[in-house]
Amino acid sequence: MRRPFLSRTVGLALVVGALILGSLASAGSATAATKIAQTTTCGNSLDNTGGLGRICQVTIVNRITASGSSAKVTVRECHGAAGDPNAACSTRIANLHAAVTKVTQCNSSNNGGGGTLRCSVRVTNEFVGMSTGATAATVNQCVGSGGGIANTCDPFPATTTGATITQCNGSANGGTLVQLKCTASGTKPSSHGVRINQCNGSANGGGALVICSASITNRRVTASTASPTGPPTDTIASISTSGSGSSPLPIAIAGVFVLGLVLVIRRSLAIGSR
């Protein structure tokens, strides 16, 4: 007589379970706002709770030919506690149909107290059988940063408007500075240039550590000596992860749910057998 009740109860439990586990899976697989495209981003406005640390490393190889351009981009991004920013890391690689022209990352981030921020961009522009026409890259960095405490920015001062590299401005304020180290180097080509904007307005919660770097290299190569970039697909070619990458809280919730589901089914079976 109670079988319909049993079926409804178990069915409802399984539906609710699927929804909960689905939401946990979505939360566990959520990543920072990493984007690999002509404008590449390794996350902005992130980790603004106190005591958090992050690492962003972007490596770009642009290949420029007389008929077009392509790129290979590698982005490694890590999040964790300030003392262990490598707790959860992911690496993404993509081959693009067009050269990357802009990198924007690590801005308005890690503004909680004791935040640590380490971001880097390394760009290599390879001109196949073409002149680079390269000149010195212009820099705007470490302006209004470090709370007036001596820093190790190089070059410093550097206040060029519309610079090739703009980084570490309005950052690492709030007192008790641990370290502010920002370096910029390289050249800009006469065409297919890359602009880098990173680590601005970040780590202002006090007790901060900021280490950011940007470099741009331009060189003329032959088709046989150019770096391999793989067939351009504009999709992620590979993903690797390291570190724990997951929070114990969702796992605990899932465990409680499974236990509850077992109890519901056992109770339903007992009622249905009466």
Secondary structure as GFF3:
##gff-version 3
##sequence-region A 1 274
A	DSSP	alpha_helix	3	29	.	.	.	ID=ss1
A	DSSP	beta_strand	34	35	.	.	.	ID=ss2
A	DSSP	beta_strand	39	42	.	.	.	ID=ss3
A	DSSP	beta_strand	52	65	.	.	.	ID=ss4
A	DSSP	beta_strand	68	81	.	.	.	ID=ss5
A	DSSP	beta_strand	84	96	.	.	.	ID=ss6
A	DSSP	beta_strand	102	105	.	.	.	ID=ss7
A	DSSP	beta_strand	116	128	.	.	.	ID=ss8
A	DSSP	beta_strand	135	136	.	.	.	ID=ss9
A	DSSP	beta_strand	139	141	.	.	.	ID=ss10
A	DSSP	three_ten_helix	146	148	.	.	.	ID=ss11
A	DSSP	beta_strand	158	159	.	.	.	ID=ss12
A	DSSP	beta_strand	165	167	.	.	.	ID=ss13
A	DSSP	beta_strand	179	188	.	.	.	ID=ss14
A	DSSP	beta_strand	195	198	.	.	.	ID=ss15
A	DSSP	beta_strand	209	221	.	.	.	ID=ss16
A	DSSP	beta_strand	236	243	.	.	.	ID=ss17
A	DSSP	alpha_helix	248	272	.	.	.	ID=ss18
###
